[in-house]
Amino acid sequence: MNIAEKAPASTGWDKDQLAVIAADSEARLAVEAGPGTGKTAVACARLAHLISEEDIEPTNTWMISFTRTAVAEIRARLHSYVGDDSFSIRIATVDSHAWSIHSGHDPNARLTGTYEENIARVIELLKTDEDVWDELSQIEHVVIDEAQDLVGQRADLIEALVERLPPDCGVTVFADEAQAIYGFSDAAIGAPKGTSKARGRSLLERLRDAEELHFTTLALQEIYRTSSPGLKNIFSGLRNELLEPQNHREGLHGDIAKKIGDLADTSGLKWREMKVADFTADDLLLFRTRAEVLMASQFCDLPHRLRLSGYGATLPSWLALCFFDFVEPYLGERTFFDLWSVRVENKAAPEYGPAQAWSLLLRIAGRRDGSVDMQSLRRRLSQTKPPVEIAVPEYGLRGPIVGTIHASKGRESSNVVLLLPNGPEFENLEEEAEEARVLFVGATRARESLIVGESSVYRGSALRSGRAYRSARNRKSVMVEVGRDGDITARGLVGRSEFEAEDAAGAQSFLARNADVITTYTLEADPDLDWRYRVCVGRGGLCVGALTSNITYDLWDILAARGQRNSHKPPGYVNHVRGQGCSTLVLAADDSELEVLNEPWASSGFMLAPRVSAFPPFFFFGRR
Ligand SMILES: Nc1ncnc2c1ncn2[C@@H]1O[C@H](COP(=O)(O)OP(=O)(O)OP(=O)(O)O)[C@@H](O)[C@H]1O
């Protein structure tokens, strides 16, 4: 392949980009560049070039990125460059690379320790274990994207890895220090990420300072994401301000917010005068915190999509629609096309058709004879992190995306509406500088236009579980997030203790008819299910599932936080719980949960789940 032909535009790669893409395969490069200069595009092109021009084996290359969404995007880009060879490249997050080293070389490996303990163990293996060195000696090239976010222990890990690579193994690292927003989470302003300690020195600084690692620094200058002069000014002018340590003073956040507003296409809008339904599928609405996103979503009854941490990749509903009663070990193309035409076409069809769906199935669990192995399909789809190519990256149906800035890193969108936090307060200068960088990341997602507005004051809090909640002003009700990973499991959808077989069939067929539309549910606590909430269509209506106790425990935690644990109790019912269509839940053939399910789901392992995403008010009543 001639990589020049694969440039994203007819103008081709520029000379700075080519200097990275076509550098010697053994080179160690630290590429520093601002947003939209093509770091991710060049990272993919570099690997593609090494594979197709330098005969590097795809299996001997590693691509490390920070987030799973980034990994999904990288895989798609690489596929467009090198076709199916991209499936041999080890593209993964730092944590999953670490885990594969851990599990492959430590006979006692189990993910039982704390996150820190597990990473520490991998660092030790990298330093001492000859089998690990053996494995690393095969690697010919490592590409690391978004390296600015690798700090603390993750940076220790990558440093130890690079030190251990053979001297002729090339390494290409991409970073933008102005976009380093790792230290705090999107739970609330100032809420530290569970695993971060002090920032310490960034990975790039460490690699560059270690002379024996022989890194050369290169830069990419041209901005490709946008041609708008105002946006370009934000992309480069504000970046310089953020990179200058002297500017890290009190008031930096306010200054950056003001400058972004001045340079945006429109500014000064107030969120309370807007609503999600005013926007289209080309628009990305970005808020700083989860509570703000959930509030905006709760008051929108048109289809939209959520981009938030805490919502694992969901599987499309067509899987359960086709396979809920499929019990054959293998699936042929003809049968699949028939199932699709009867069950999916015109109902809950995704943007692609049956041919692409079939090729996805083959890629995940294809057999030599051209059929799909259903056991292996179930195994792959039931993983907490199912294959990125089939998972739906956003949670919801269609329409505008509403998300946090943190969850939108590395992504771009035609129009961005950035809702600046209203009256934020910071504990210290480090936090203020980090928050200023968060604004910068948000503002630089736009390709064509940037609208800047002011968010309403929705101070939310997060529980230990990560669930967001927010007390109403009168303290009578609390808005609580419903629909997080783990809120609904297979048992709650078609379990025998939750449903008679006939009722489970009724519930699943309701979901099948409504797989592509919004439904408003009521939660009703069921004394026969230990007061777990049933998800019902209207008060006393059809029950489509029962939530796990996770939310009930969290409600007691909220009561404890309000000092009401002994005086109040969670409500018996909750209104305004919206579901946006359905997703598919899959259990592997050896999952013990199958034993408690009704048929045919106990045999097929595929079922529909309502895609609940809500922030409804819970009224806690006094206990008599
Ligand atoms: N030489 C080029 N010609 C035209 N378009 C390009 C070129 N290089 C990159 N692009 C496009 O510019 C956009 C930004 O690229 P990319 O997302 O790789 O930037 P990035 O530096 O990784 O940004 P960020 O730091 O914000 O994540 C993409 O749409 C990409 O296809």
PDBQT file of the ligand as one rigid body, heavy atoms in Angstrom, charges set to zero:
ROOT
HETATM    1  N1  LIG A 701      -3.054  15.597   5.966  1.00  0.00    +0.000 N 
HETATM    2  C1  LIG A 701      -4.353  15.716   6.252  1.00  0.00    +0.000 A 
HETATM    3  N2  LIG A 701      -5.209  16.197   5.318  1.00  0.00    +0.000 NA
HETATM    4  C2  LIG A 701      -6.525  16.319   5.594  1.00  0.00    +0.000 A 
HETATM    5  N3  LIG A 701      -7.106  15.977   6.756  1.00  0.00    +0.000 NA
HETATM    6  C3  LIG A 701      -6.309  15.494   7.723  1.00  0.00    +0.000 A 
HETATM    7  C4  LIG A 701      -4.895  15.345   7.539  1.00  0.00    +0.000 A 
HETATM    8  N4  LIG A 701      -4.383  14.834   8.681  1.00  0.00    +0.000 NA
HETATM    9  C5  LIG A 701      -5.423  14.682   9.544  1.00  0.00    +0.000 A 
HETATM   10  N5  LIG A 701      -6.573  15.064   8.965  1.00  0.00    +0.000 N 
HETATM   11  C6  LIG A 701      -7.930  15.053   9.576  1.00  0.00    +0.000 C 
HETATM   12  O1  LIG A 701      -7.943  15.993  10.648  1.00  0.00    +0.000 OA
HETATM   13  C7  LIG A 701      -8.818  15.573  11.681  1.00  0.00    +0.000 C 
HETATM   14  C8  LIG A 701      -8.087  15.563  13.008  1.00  0.00    +0.000 C 
HETATM   15  O2  LIG A 701      -7.193  14.479  13.046  1.00  0.00    +0.000 OA
HETATM   16  P1  LIG A 701      -6.919  13.649  14.377  1.00  0.00    +0.000 P 
HETATM   17  O3  LIG A 701      -8.200  13.338  15.044  1.00  0.00    +0.000 OA
HETATM   18  O4  LIG A 701      -5.997  12.564  14.012  1.00  0.00    +0.000 OA
HETATM   19  O5  LIG A 701      -6.174  14.789  15.206  1.00  0.00    +0.000 OA
HETATM   20  P2  LIG A 701      -5.513  14.668  16.645  1.00  0.00    +0.000 P 
HETATM   21  O6  LIG A 701      -4.240  15.440  16.569  1.00  0.00    +0.000 OA
HETATM   22  O7  LIG A 701      -5.434  13.271  17.088  1.00  0.00    +0.000 OA
HETATM   23  O8  LIG A 701      -6.580  15.494  17.495  1.00  0.00    +0.000 OA
HETATM   24  P3  LIG A 701      -6.866  15.474  19.080  1.00  0.00    +0.000 P 
HETATM   25  O9  LIG A 701      -5.576  15.793  19.766  1.00  0.00    +0.000 OA
HETATM   26  O10 LIG A 701      -7.855  16.565  19.252  1.00  0.00    +0.000 OA
HETATM   27  O11 LIG A 701      -7.410  14.146  19.425  1.00  0.00    +0.000 OA
HETATM   28  C9  LIG A 701      -9.339  14.208  11.271  1.00  0.00    +0.000 C 
HETATM   29  O12 LIG A 701     -10.614  14.363  10.678  1.00  0.00    +0.000 OA
HETATM   30  C10 LIG A 701      -8.311  13.740  10.244  1.00  0.00    +0.000 C 
HETATM   31  O13 LIG A 701      -8.881  12.850   9.304  1.00  0.00    +0.000 OA
ENDROOT
TORSDOF 0
